[in-house]
Amino acid sequence: FKTAMSDQPLSIEKQGGSKEEETSNLTKKDISDYAEQIYRAVNRVGTDDDSVYRALQSLEAKNDWNQLVAAFGTRDDKDLVAWIKDDMNYDEIEKVNDILS
């Protein structure tokens, strides 16, 4: 079992996102697909961390994160940040923070 690290903030919580403002070539469908990929990765026995990392690495700009959060919405009473924080341990959240910075 993974230990929930709800006290470990994600970069985006502390800074509102940290990827540089740049133009993104991602479409709404791309963002929606990444939201689904992450949900499938976290909504199972044993989080597929690599799938979460790949989806986050695909984001090109700070606004992509905001769009991803919106596309993910609330699922099973949790938003994207809550899913990540509940399903990942400290080191995994650090990796997410590195990806988002």
Backbone as a printed PyTorch tensor [residue, N CA C, xyz], in Angstrom:
tensor([[[  0.8290,  -1.1920,   0.0000],
         [  0.0000,   0.0000,   0.0000],
         [  0.8670,   1.2470,   0.0000]],

        [[  0.3830,   2.2460,  -0.6780],
         [  1.0930,   3.5140,  -0.6980],
         [  0.5740,   4.3670,   0.4360]],

        [[  1.4560,   5.1450,   1.0090],
         [  1.0600,   6.0350,   2.0790],
         [  0.5810,   7.3400,   1.4880]],

        [[ -0.6160,   7.7550,   1.8720],
         [ -1.1280,   9.0430,   1.4050],
         [ -0.2950,  10.1510,   2.0340]],

        [[  0.1120,  11.0910,   1.2280],
         [  0.9550,  12.1820,   1.7070],
         [  0.2430,  13.5130,   1.4870]],

        [[ -0.9200,  13.6700,   2.0870],
         [ -1.7070,  14.8680,   1.8340],
         [ -1.0310,  16.1230,   2.3590]],

        [[ -0.0260,  15.9800,   3.2130],
         [  0.6900,  17.1580,   3.6970],
         [  1.8020,  17.5780,   2.7400]],

        [[  2.0940,  16.7570,   1.7280],
         [  3.1160,  17.0830,   0.7330],
         [  2.4510,  17.8790,  -0.3830]],

        [[  2.7160,  19.1960,  -0.4750],
         [  2.0500,  19.9900,  -1.5070],
         [  2.6160,  19.7110,  -2.8880]],

        [[  1.7490,  19.8180,  -3.8690],
         [  2.1980,  19.7720,  -5.2520],
         [  2.6610,  21.1610,  -5.6350]],

        [[  3.5940,  21.2520,  -6.5600],
         [  4.0940,  22.5500,  -7.0170],
         [  2.9560,  23.4590,  -7.4420]],

        [[  1.9900,  22.9090,  -8.1160],
         [  0.9020,  23.7120,  -8.6400],
         [  0.0420,  24.2720,  -7.5160]],

        [[  0.0060,  23.6260,  -6.3820],
         [ -0.7500,  24.1670,  -5.2490],
         [ -0.0100,  25.3520,  -4.6400]],

        [[  1.2960,  25.2500,  -4.5820],
         [  2.0910,  26.3080,  -3.9640],
         [  2.2280,  27.5110,  -4.8800]],

        [[  2.3190,  27.2750,  -6.1810],
         [  2.6800,  28.3380,  -7.1100],
         [  1.6360,  28.5900,  -8.1850]],

        [[  0.5580,  27.8290,  -8.1820],
         [ -0.4190,  27.9920,  -9.2450],
         [  0.1060,  27.4890, -10.5730]],

        [[  1.0590,  26.6050, -10.5310],
         [  1.6710,  26.0840, -11.7540],
         [  3.0260,  26.7390, -11.9300]],

        [[  3.9580,  26.0240, -12.4720],
         [  5.2830,  26.6220, -12.5890],
         [  5.8940,  26.4740, -13.9720]],

        [[  5.2150,  25.7940, -14.8800],
         [  5.7530,  25.7530, -16.2400],
         [  5.6990,  27.1610, -16.8000]],

        [[  6.7060,  27.4990, -17.5550],
         [  6.7710,  28.8410, -18.1400],
         [  5.5560,  29.0810, -19.0210]],

        [[  5.1330,  30.3440, -19.0630],
         [  4.0500,  30.7100, -19.9730],
         [  4.5720,  30.5620, -21.3930]],

        [[  4.0070,  29.6610, -22.1210],
         [  4.3750,  29.4530, -23.4960],
         [  3.1370,  28.9930, -24.2330]],

        [[  3.2130,  29.0160, -25.5180],
         [  2.0960,  28.5640, -26.3220],
         [  2.0700,  27.0460, -26.3300]],

        [[  0.8850,  26.5030, -26.1930],
         [  0.7280,  25.0600, -26.2080],
         [  0.0810,  24.6290, -27.5110]],

        [[  0.5030,  23.4960, -28.0070],
         [ -0.0900,  22.9230, -29.2090],
         [ -1.1040,  21.8400, -28.8750]],

        [[ -1.3910,  21.6480, -27.5680],
         [ -2.3220,  20.6050, -27.1710],
         [ -3.7620,  21.0270, -27.4440]],

        [[ -4.5470,  20.0800, -27.9110],
         [ -5.9650,  20.3350, -28.1600],
         [ -6.7800,  19.9640, -26.9180]],

        [[ -8.0430,  20.3400, -26.9130],
         [ -8.9240,  19.9390, -25.8070],
         [ -9.0240,  18.4250, -25.7300]],

        [[ -9.0070,  17.7710, -26.8830],
         [ -9.0450,  16.3040, -26.8880],
         [ -7.7840,  15.7320, -26.2620]],

        [[ -6.6310,  16.3080, -26.5690],
         [ -5.3790,  15.8530, -25.9450],
         [ -5.4960,  15.9420, -24.4190]],

        [[ -5.9350,  17.0990, -23.9540],
         [ -6.0560,  17.3200, -22.5050],
         [ -7.0480,  16.3220, -21.9080]],

        [[ -8.1770,  16.1350, -22.5680],
         [ -9.1760,  15.1800, -22.0910],
         [ -8.6050,  13.7650, -22.0520]],

        [[ -7.8400,  13.4010, -23.0700],
         [ -7.2120,  12.0770, -23.1000],
         [ -6.2250,  11.9040, -21.9440]],

        [[ -5.4590,  12.9540, -21.6340],
         [ -4.5210,  12.8730, -20.5080],
         [ -5.2650,  12.7510, -19.1860]],

        [[ -6.3890,  13.4480, -19.0570],
         [ -7.2010,  13.3340, -17.8410],
         [ -7.6970,  11.8980, -17.6730]],

        [[ -8.1580,  11.2940, -18.7570],
         [ -8.6170,   9.9010, -18.7000],
         [ -7.4680,   8.9570, -18.3860]],

        [[ -6.3070,   9.2030, -18.9750],
         [ -5.1310,   8.3680, -18.7250],
         [ -4.7670,   8.4040, -17.2430]],

        [[ -4.7890,   9.5840, -16.6620],
         [ -4.4500,   9.7030, -15.2420],
         [ -5.5080,   9.0220, -14.3890]],

        [[ -6.7700,   9.2150, -14.7160],
         [ -7.8230,   8.5820, -13.9230],
         [ -7.6970,   7.0600, -13.9640]],

        [[ -7.4580,   6.5070, -15.1450],
         [ -7.2680,   5.0530, -15.2340],
         [ -6.0580,   4.6080, -14.4160]],

        [[ -5.0390,   5.4470, -14.3510],
         [ -3.8140,   5.0940, -13.6210],
         [ -4.0080,   5.1170, -12.1090]],

        [[ -4.8530,   6.0130, -11.6280],
         [ -5.0230,   6.1390, -10.1760],
         [ -6.2310,   5.3800,  -9.6520]],

        [[ -7.1990,   5.0900, -10.4870],
         [ -8.4230,   4.4270, -10.0580],
         [ -8.3220,   2.9220, -10.2690]],

        [[ -7.3620,   2.3240,  -9.6040],
         [ -7.1210,   0.8910,  -9.7120],
         [ -6.3300,   0.4550,  -8.4890]],

        [[ -6.2090,  -0.8230,  -8.3190],
         [ -5.3560,  -1.3340,  -7.2510],
         [ -3.9200,  -1.1700,  -7.7150]],

        [[ -3.1400,  -0.3900,  -6.9920],
         [ -1.7580,  -0.1280,  -7.3810],
         [ -1.7020,   0.9200,  -8.4720]],

        [[ -1.4030,   2.1330,  -8.1020],
         [ -1.3420,   3.2430,  -9.0560],
         [ -0.2740,   2.9940, -10.1120]],

        [[ -0.6130,   3.2700, -11.3600],
         [  0.3400,   3.1920, -12.4610],
         [  1.0650,   4.5380, -12.5360]],

        [[  2.0840,   4.6820, -11.7090],
         [  2.8100,   5.9440, -11.5930],
         [  3.3770,   6.4140, -12.9210]],

        [[  3.9370,   5.5010, -13.6850],
         [  4.5550,   5.8810, -14.9580],
         [  3.5400,   6.4900, -15.9230]],

        [[  2.3240,   5.9930, -15.8920],
         [  1.2770,   6.5480, -16.7490],
         [  0.9300,   7.9750, -16.3310]],

        [[  0.9010,   8.2240, -15.0230],
         [  0.6650,   9.5840, -14.5210],
         [  1.8080,  10.4950, -14.9590]],

        [[  3.0360,  10.0380, -14.7850],
         [  4.2010,  10.8450, -15.1580],
         [  4.1830,  11.1710, -16.6580]],

        [[  3.8770,  10.1640, -17.4900],
         [  3.8580,  10.3910, -18.9430],
         [  2.8210,  11.4480, -19.3200]],

        [[  1.6590,  11.3670, -18.7200],
         [  0.6110,  12.3510, -19.0300],
         [  1.0660,  13.7460, -18.6240]],

        [[  1.6510,  13.8780, -17.4510],
         [  2.0890,  15.1880, -16.9750],
         [  3.2610,  15.7200, -17.8030]],

        [[  4.1410,  14.8260, -18.2420],
         [  5.2720,  15.2540, -19.0740],
         [  4.8130,  15.7600, -20.4390]],

        [[  3.6310,  15.3970, -20.8400],
         [  3.0940,  15.8350, -22.1260],
         [  2.5850,  17.2720, -22.0940]],

        [[  2.3890,  17.8100, -20.9030],
         [  1.9110,  19.1890, -20.8010],
         [  2.9950,  20.1320, -21.2860]],

        [[  2.5860,  21.1310, -22.0460],
         [  3.5550,  22.0300, -22.6670],
         [  3.6260,  23.3990, -22.0120]],

        [[  2.5810,  23.8010, -21.3350],
         [  2.5340,  25.1520, -20.7750],
         [  1.7400,  25.1440, -19.4750]],

        [[  1.9210,  26.1880, -18.6970],
         [  1.2470,  26.3110, -17.4090],
         [ -0.2680,  26.1570, -17.5620]],

        [[ -0.8310,  26.7510, -18.5880],
         [ -2.2740,  26.6840, -18.7700],
         [ -2.7530,  25.2650, -19.0760]],

        [[ -1.8800,  24.4110, -19.6060],
         [ -2.2620,  23.0180, -19.8460],
         [ -2.6520,  22.3400, -18.5360]],

        [[ -1.9280,  22.6500, -17.4680],
         [ -2.2600,  22.0770, -16.1600],
         [ -3.6550,  22.5180, -15.7450]],

        [[ -3.9510,  23.8020, -15.8840],
         [ -5.2700,  24.3070, -15.5100],
         [ -6.3600,  23.6170, -16.3290]],

        [[ -6.1060,  23.4270, -17.6030],
         [ -7.0750,  22.7420, -18.4570],
         [ -7.2110,  21.2690, -18.0760]],

        [[ -6.0990,  20.6460, -17.6860],
         [ -6.1320,  19.2500, -17.2600],
         [ -6.9720,  19.0930, -15.9980]],

        [[ -6.7700,  19.9810, -15.0370],
         [ -7.5570,  19.9370, -13.7950],
         [ -9.0400,  20.0900, -14.1180]],

        [[ -9.3670,  21.0240, -15.0040],
         [-10.7630,  21.2420, -15.3890],
         [-11.3290,  20.0200, -16.1120]],

        [[-10.5530,  19.4460, -17.0240],
         [-11.0150,  18.2700, -17.7740],
         [-11.1960,  17.0680, -16.8520]],

        [[-10.3270,  16.9310, -15.8610],
         [-10.4270,  15.8310, -14.9080],
         [-11.6840,  15.9890, -14.0650]],

        [[-11.9440,  17.2260, -13.6450],
         [-13.1330,  17.4890, -12.8500],
         [-13.0710,  16.8050, -11.4950]],

        [[-14.2250,  16.4130, -10.9940],
         [-14.3370,  15.6880,  -9.7360],
         [-14.8190,  14.2820, -10.0440]],

        [[-14.0590,  13.3260,  -9.5960],
         [-14.4020,  11.9260,  -9.8160],
         [-14.3490,  11.2120,  -8.4780]],

        [[-15.4280,  10.5410,  -8.1540],
         [-15.5330,   9.8630,  -6.8630],
         [-15.2250,  10.8320,  -5.7280]],

        [[-15.7630,  12.0350,  -5.8280],
         [-15.6520,  13.0880,  -4.8100],
         [-14.2450,  13.6480,  -4.6290]],

        [[-13.3440,  13.4360,  -5.5870],
         [-11.9880,  13.9790,  -5.4900],
         [-11.5910,  14.6220,  -6.8020]],

        [[-10.8670,  15.7460,  -6.6960],
         [-10.3210,  16.3660,  -7.9050],
         [ -8.9560,  15.7630,  -8.2090]],

        [[ -8.3320,  16.2350,  -9.2720],
         [ -7.0530,  15.6650,  -9.7160],
         [ -5.9770,  15.7560,  -8.6400]],

        [[ -5.8590,  16.9050,  -7.9980],
         [ -4.8430,  17.0770,  -6.9600],
         [ -5.0740,  16.0840,  -5.8250]],

        [[ -6.3190,  15.9220,  -5.4080],
         [ -6.6210,  14.9800,  -4.3190],
         [ -6.2780,  13.5450,  -4.7180]],

        [[ -6.5900,  13.1640,  -5.9560],
         [ -6.2430,  11.8110,  -6.4150],
         [ -4.7380,  11.5960,  -6.3550]],

        [[ -3.9860,  12.5560,  -6.8630],
         [ -2.5230,  12.4100,  -6.8700],
         [ -1.9940,  12.3260,  -5.4450]],

        [[ -2.4480,  13.2170,  -4.5880],
         [ -1.9430,  13.2350,  -3.2190],
         [ -2.3630,  12.0080,  -2.4280]],

        [[ -3.5380,  11.4570,  -2.7130],
         [ -4.0000,  10.2690,  -2.0000],
         [ -3.3180,   8.9980,  -2.4880]],

        [[ -2.9420,   8.9720,  -3.7580],
         [ -2.4210,   7.7390,  -4.3540],
         [ -0.9050,   7.6580,  -4.4240]],

        [[ -0.2220,   8.7590,  -4.2080],
         [  1.2290,   8.7620,  -4.3720],
         [  1.9200,   9.0640,  -3.0460]],

        [[  3.0960,   8.4850,  -2.8910],
         [  3.8620,   8.7390,  -1.6780],
         [  4.7430,   9.9790,  -1.8640]],

        [[  5.5010,  10.3110,  -0.8570],
         [  6.3160,  11.5310,  -0.8610],
         [  7.2490,  11.6050,  -2.0720]],

        [[  7.9870,  10.5410,  -2.3270],
         [  8.9450,  10.5460,  -3.4460],
         [  8.2460,  10.6870,  -4.7890]],

        [[  7.1010,  10.0360,  -4.9250],
         [  6.3560,  10.1280,  -6.1870],
         [  5.8030,  11.5410,  -6.3900]],

        [[  5.3540,  12.1680,  -5.3150],
         [  4.8710,  13.5470,  -5.4120],
         [  6.0270,  14.4800,  -5.7390]],

        [[  7.2020,  14.2170,  -5.2040],
         [  8.3770,  15.0010,  -5.5620],
         [  8.6560,  14.8930,  -7.0600]],

        [[  8.5080,  13.7000,  -7.6150],
         [  8.7170,  13.5310,  -9.0480],
         [  7.6730,  14.3040,  -9.8460]],

        [[  6.4290,  14.2730,  -9.3890],
         [  5.3780,  15.0740, -10.0270],
         [  5.7460,  16.5490,  -9.9850]],

        [[  6.2270,  17.0100,  -8.8260],
         [  6.6380,  18.4060,  -8.6900],
         [  7.7610,  18.7430,  -9.6730]],

        [[  8.7190,  17.8350,  -9.8190],
         [  9.8160,  18.0500, -10.7660],
         [  9.2960,  18.1550, -12.1980]],

        [[  8.3460,  17.3040, -12.5430],
         [  7.7770,  17.3170, -13.8870],
         [  7.0470,  18.6370, -14.1380]],

        [[  6.3220,  19.1090, -13.1430],
         [  5.5160,  20.3260, -13.3120],
         [  6.3240,  21.6110, -13.2160]],

        [[  7.5710,  21.5120, -12.7840],
         [  8.3620,  22.7530, -12.6420],
         [  9.1260,  23.0780, -13.9020]]])
